[in-house]
């Protein structure tokens, strides 16, 4: 009898995790869609490109605002209303698209498309691994976080050094780190959902928070792969 109850409980948990992850992926896809649309729209308009990149201060302002939004959303999402959390997430995705419009100027459209497909395939495979593996990936967290801090510091240093060798090392390391983070974050997000929470505002906000995490993994992996695979104009 106890075994039957335990099996039913495990089945209910698995079904809830699956439902929750579908919501997470839907939110992430919506964010990526907004980013892609804004990037293409801005890059297709000389007026908008001049408005965004004609003033050297504007890109800096955009980046600062994006950083502020992502930290605000990540730390305060559970204290926001659903509409506010949705708005901040979509605003962040849109502003990211504005800054991403520059890649359409630097790289060919075909290489951007092929890199996106490679990123999607890699992300999908690692996210599936993170979702299905029985291995506890918690131990990956500190290692990947230290690696992330390392490539951020190295990137800042290389702004002044302008070393092509360091640039390649940072890029390859970045690909490995964000591939690992995709699996690690997927497992963490799957397990953070609360059984019986479905349909509530908290459920939606948890899904948005998870989507933001995977969204960041995806776009950073895309940028790292674009450095390696992208054909410059």
C-alpha positions in Angstrom: 0.0 0.0 0.0 2.8 2.4 1.0 4.6 1.5 -2.3 1.5 2.4 -4.3 1.1 5.7 -2.5 4.8 6.5 -3.1 4.6 5.6 -6.8 1.5 7.9 -7.2 3.3 10.7 -5.4 6.4 10.3 -7.7 4.1 10.3 -10.7 2.4 13.4 -9.6 5.7 15.2 -8.9 7.0 14.2 -12.4 3.8 15.4 -14.1 4.0 18.7 -12.2 7.7 19.2 -13.1 6.9 18.5 -16.7 4.0 21.0 -16.8 6.1 23.6 -15.0 9.1 23.2 -17.4 6.8 23.6 -20.4 5.7 27.0 -19.0 9.3 27.9 -18.4 10.3 27.1 -22.0 7.3 28.9 -23.3 8.3 32.1 -21.5 11.9 31.7 -22.6 10.8 31.2 -26.2 8.6 34.4 -26.0 11.6 36.3 -24.7 13.8 35.1 -27.4 11.2 35.9 -30.0 10.9 39.5 -28.8 14.7 39.8 -28.8 15.0 38.4 -32.3 12.2 40.6 -33.6 13.6 43.8 -32.1 17.2 43.0 -33.3 16.0 42.5 -36.9 13.6 45.5 -36.8 16.3 47.9 -35.5 18.9 46.6 -37.9 16.6 47.0 -40.9 16.1 50.7 -40.2 18.9 53.2 -40.8 17.0 55.7 -38.7 16.7 53.4 -35.7 20.3 52.3 -36.1 21.5 55.9 -36.1 19.3 56.7 -33.1 20.7 53.8 -31.1 24.3 53.8 -32.2 24.8 57.3 -33.5 25.4 58.5 -30.0 28.2 56.6 -28.3 26.5 57.2 -24.9 23.3 55.4 -25.9 24.7 51.8 -26.1 26.3 52.3 -22.7 22.9 53.5 -21.3 21.2 50.5 -22.8 23.6 48.0 -21.3 23.4 49.7 -17.8 19.6 49.6 -18.0 19.7 45.9 -19.1 22.0 45.0 -16.2 19.7 46.9 -13.8 16.6 45.2 -15.1 18.0 41.6 -15.0 19.3 42.0 -11.4 16.0 43.6 -10.3 13.9 40.9 -11.9 16.1 38.0 -10.7 16.1 39.3 -7.1 12.6 40.7 -6.8 10.4 38.7 -9.1 8.6 36.8 -6.3 7.7 40.2 -4.7 6.2 41.6 -8.0 2.8 41.2 -9.4 2.5 38.9 -12.4 1.9 41.8 -14.7 4.9 43.6 -13.4 7.1 40.6 -13.7 5.9 39.9 -17.2 6.5 43.6 -18.2 10.0 43.7 -16.8 10.9 40.4 -18.5 9.6 41.5 -21.9 11.2 44.9 -21.5 14.5 43.3 -20.8 14.1 41.0 -23.8 13.2 43.9 -26.0 16.2 46.0 -24.9 18.5 43.0 -25.4 17.2 42.9 -29.0 18.0 46.5 -29.5 21.6 46.0 -28.5 21.7 42.7 -30.5 20.8 44.6 -33.6 24.5 45.4 -34.0 25.3 41.8 -34.8 23.4 42.1 -38.1 25.8 44.8 -39.0 28.9 42.9 -38.0 27.9 39.3 -39.2 26.2 37.9 -42.2 22.6 36.9 -41.9 23.4 33.3 -43.0 26.0 32.9 -40.3 23.7 34.4 -37.7 21.0 31.9 -38.7 23.3 28.9 -38.7 24.8 29.9 -35.3 21.3 30.2 -33.9 20.4 26.7 -35.1 23.6 25.3 -33.6 22.9 27.1 -30.4 19.3 25.8 -30.3 20.4 22.3 -30.9 23.2 22.5 -28.2 20.9 24.2 -25.7 18.2 21.7 -26.3 20.5 18.7 -25.9 22.0 20.0 -22.6 18.7 21.1 -21.2 17.3 17.7 -21.9 20.3 16.1 -20.2 19.7 18.4 -17.2 16.1 17.5 -17.1 16.4 13.7 -17.4 19.7 12.9 -15.7 19.6 11.2 -12.3 23.0 12.6 -11.5 22.9 15.5 -9.0 24.5 18.4 -10.8 24.7 20.6 -7.7 28.5 20.2 -7.5 28.7 21.8 -11.0 27.3 25.1 -9.6 30.3 26.5 -7.8 32.7 25.4 -10.5 30.7 27.0 -13.3 30.1 30.2 -11.2 33.8 30.6 -10.7 34.4 30.0 -14.4 31.8 32.6 -15.2 33.5 35.2 -12.9 36.8 34.2 -14.5 35.7 34.9 -18.1 34.1 38.2 -17.0 37.3 39.4 -15.4 39.4 38.1 -18.4 37.1 39.9 -20.8 37.5 43.2 -19.0 41.3 42.7 -18.9 41.4 41.9 -22.6 39.6 45.2 -23.4 43.0 46.8 -22.7 45.3 44.0 -23.8 43.5 43.3 -27.1 45.0 39.8 -27.2 43.6 37.6 -29.9 44.8 34.5 -28.1 43.1 35.5 -24.9 39.9 36.3 -26.9 39.8 32.7 -28.3 40.5 31.2 -24.8 37.7 33.3 -23.3 35.3 32.3 -26.1 36.0 28.5 -25.9 35.8 28.7 -22.1 32.6 30.6 -22.4 31.0 28.0 -24.6 31.9 25.2 -22.1 30.6 27.2 -19.2 27.3 28.1 -20.7 26.8 24.5 -22.0 27.3 23.3 -18.4 25.1 26.1 -17.0 22.3 25.0 -19.3 22.2 21.5 -17.8 22.8 22.7 -14.3 20.1 25.5 -14.4 17.5 23.2 -16.0 17.9 20.6 -13.2 17.7 23.4 -10.6 14.6 25.0 -12.1 12.9 21.6 -12.5 13.3 20.9 -8.8 12.4 24.3 -7.4 8.7 24.1 -8.4 6.3 23.3 -5.6 3.7 20.6 -6.0 0.2 21.9 -5.8 1.3 25.4 -6.8 0.0 25.1 -10.4 -2.3 27.9 -11.6 -1.3 30.4 -8.9 0.5 33.8 -9.4 3.5 32.3 -7.6 3.7 29.5 -10.2 3.7 32.1 -13.0 6.4 34.1 -11.4 8.5 31.0 -10.7 8.2 30.2 -14.4 9.3 33.7 -15.4 12.3 33.5 -13.1 13.3 30.1 -14.5 12.8 31.4 -18.1 15.0 34.4 -17.4 17.8 32.0 -16.2 17.6 29.8 -19.3 17.2 32.8 -21.6 20.5 34.2 -20.3 22.2 30.9 -20.8 20.9 30.7 -24.4 21.8 34.2 -25.5 25.3 34.0 -23.9 25.9 30.6 -25.5 24.7 32.1 -28.8 27.1 35.0 -28.5 30.1 32.8 -27.7 29.3 30.5 -30.7 28.8 33.5 -33.0 32.4 34.6 -32.2 33.6 31.2 -33.4 31.2 30.5 -36.3 30.1 33.9 -37.5 31.3 35.3 -40.8 32.0 38.9 -40.7 30.7 41.2 -43.4 
